[in-house]
Amino acid sequence: GGWVLLQNCHLGLDFMDELLETILTAEIQNDTFRVWITTEQHPKFPITLLQIAIKFTNEPPQGIRAGLKRTFSGISQDLLNVSNLPMWKPLLYTVAFLHSTVQERRKFGPLGWNIPYEFNSADFTASVQFIQNHLKRIDIKKGISWNTVRYMIGEVQYGGRVTDDYDKRLLNCFARVWFNENMFDSAFCFYTGYKIPVCKTLEQYFDYIQLLPAMDSPEVFGLHPNADITYQRNTSADVLDTITNIQPKESGGGSGETRESVVYRSAEDMLEKLPPDYVKARLVKMGILNSMNIFLRQEIDRMQKVITVVRTSLNDLKLAIDGTIVMSEASKNLRDALDNMYDARIPQVWRRVSWDSSTLGFWFTELLERNEQLSTWIFQGRPKVFWITGFFNPQGFLTAMKQEATRAHKDWALDKVAVHNDVLKLTREEITSSPSEGVYIYGLYLEGAGWDKRRSVLVESTPKILFVQLPVLHMFAVDSS
């Protein structure tokens, strides 16, 4: 009648098969016996075991209201009454609000945190324990040492998990704005409608939390309203991807066009448009020791690899559909290419040697455009303005530009040269000549901010416009020694 608890079973997948056999063959006398197992998601976890099990998932709550509810459900009335000082309860609620905020920002991806951190209840408990101890030791006349509180929360308790400098700056900003004397003012609020309640019992806190909005604006977490569009779009894309992945892969018996014929036609169309292989002899004539030409050669090598992989897999796919070669389970790449091309997605074998894109159509268009930039550079000379996001290694391009500048100025040292940029007021089409020094580049976008072309400064995002294209940039090297 007891329970068996097996934890972290993703670390012992071989035993899972044995466990399944044991459960199915053992004669269990008592109906109240249960086997509990905990595991992280794993692609090789036995599917049969999952199918016979009842599954529970423990996800962070969605929204400030749900987050505060869960946090306060772990607080006892004794903890609420542990201190008679009037600062205790507002501080406790503010830490709980911060705890919900840092967890909720994760759902916004890189707009919320550059790196997704696993904040958990231990961070909240440790912060509350510190504030409790701090209030016991303070001199009532001097009051709370806010610098200490902010440092412990922003640098030690929650900040101890944070590894990115900009994320640390953001966390310290929350600590600085919320943890100060103003928090005891009746007019203080985290955001419009989100105040610190004055309550004596847990029931009163729960009553107040229940009155908070069910759906929070991103502005509550210090984000622009556009952030919610990005989140909703990503969530929708995940749902649609899941639906696409689980749909039947076999051809139906209807009168419509089969999967194979659709993919065959698409493969023929791509092969027709696919650019020819590069001729390396042309690069030798351009001067192989020039730093920009070395970079160009590296880019062409990468592009040639992509073209070769695409051409080979498309030809093999056509032969497999024709029945000339067998598309067995062993040839996973061909099966993957067939499924992904039918769903207008990029085959894995192509993505591994190239770049990511939202659809197969966009990816192939980008392949042609990237190839066009490199071909133009080889046959028509150096471009006046470069599409920097069309390179495999944009950082290498800027390094080559620095090396070029260093060779032009004999007294400069490469390790002392820094890259600077000016955002121009011109578009790509308005550029008529190359700069005297450095390079003109285009293709950069802003996310999370707008651009005022007249004043050439960053501004707040325009509602419902997620990405803004920057004008042409003049990138150049300066001697910083």
C-alpha positions, 0 to 999 in steps of 0.5 A: 500500500506504500508509494515508490518515488524515483527521481530524475529518471531521465538520468537512468533511461535503461532502467525505465524499460526494466521498470515498465516490465516490472510494473506490467508483470508484478502482481500488486496485492494492494490497490493503493500502491503507487509508483511516482517518477520525476523526469525532465523532458527527454526525446529517448524516454520510453513512450510506452511508460509515458502512455500508461502513466498519469502525467503531472507538470509543474509549471511556473504560474502565468501572471502576477495574480497567479504568481503572488497566489502561489508565493503567499500559499507558502507563507504562514500567518506566523511568518506574517506576524514574525515582526512588529515593525511596520516595514516588515509586511510591505517588504515581504509583499514587495519581495513576493512581487519581485519574485513573480516579476522575474519569473514572468519576464522569462516568457518574453524571451530575450526581451525579458532576460538575455539568458533565461534563469531558473529563479525558484522559491529558494531565492524568495525564501532566502531574501525573506530570511535576510530581510527578517534578520536585517529588521531584527538588527536595525537601529530604529532611529537610523532605519533600514540600510537600503543599500544593503537590502538592494545589494543583497537582493540585486547582487546576492540572492536573485543576482547570484544566478544572473551572469549577463551584465545587462540582466544584472543591471536590470535586476539592480534597477528593479531593486533601486526603484522598488526598495527605498523609503518611497515604498511606504508611501500610500501613493507608491505603486509598482505600476498603475493599479498594482499597489502594496496592500496594508493587510494583517492576515493572509486571508486579506492578502488573498482577497486583495490578490484576487482583485488584481487583473487576470491578464497583465500588461507587459508594462507591469514588468517594465516592458513595452506593450509590443512585447506581448505581441512577440510573446503571443506570436511565439506561443502561436508558432509553437502550437502550430509547429506541434500540430504540424509535427504530429499530423500523419506523414503518409499520403492519403488515398484522396484524389489530390496531389500526393506529398511526393509529387508536391515535393518533387515539383518543389525540388525541381524548381529549386534545382533550376534556380540554384546557383552554379559552383564557384570558380576559385581561380577568380579569387587568385586574380583579386589578390589572395593576401588582401584581408578583405579577399581572405574574408571573401574566400572564407565566405565563398567556402561556406556558401559553396558547402551550402550549395553542394549540400542542397544540390546533393540532397535535392537530387537524391530526393528526386531519385528516391521519389522516382524509386531509383534509390530506396528511402529507407529508415536508414536515410533519415536525412532524405525522410526529414527533407521530404517531411520538412519541404512538404511543410515549407520548413528547412530540412535539418541537414541544410540548417546545420550548414547554413542559417535559420529562417522562418520558412523554406521560401524565405531561406531559399530567397536568402540563399540566392541573395547571399550568393548574389552579393558574393558573386557581385563582389567577385566579378564586378568588384567590391560593393559600395555598400555591404549587406552585413547580415548576409555574411556567415561571419559578420564579426570576421568582416569587421575584423578584416576592415580593421586589418585593412585600416591598420595596414593603411596607417603604418603607425597603428597597432591592430590590438589598439584599433577599435570599430566605430560607427555613424548611422547615416540618414541615407538608404541603401539606394542613395549610396553612390560611392564607397567611403574614403575609409571603412565600409558602408553596411545595411541590413541591421534592425532594431527590436525593442526600440524605434529610430528617429531618422531626423535626429538620429537617436533611439526612441520608444517603439511605435505601437504594433511595430516590432522591428525597425530597419536602420539606415546605412551605417558607416563602420570605420576603425579608429586608433584608441591607443 
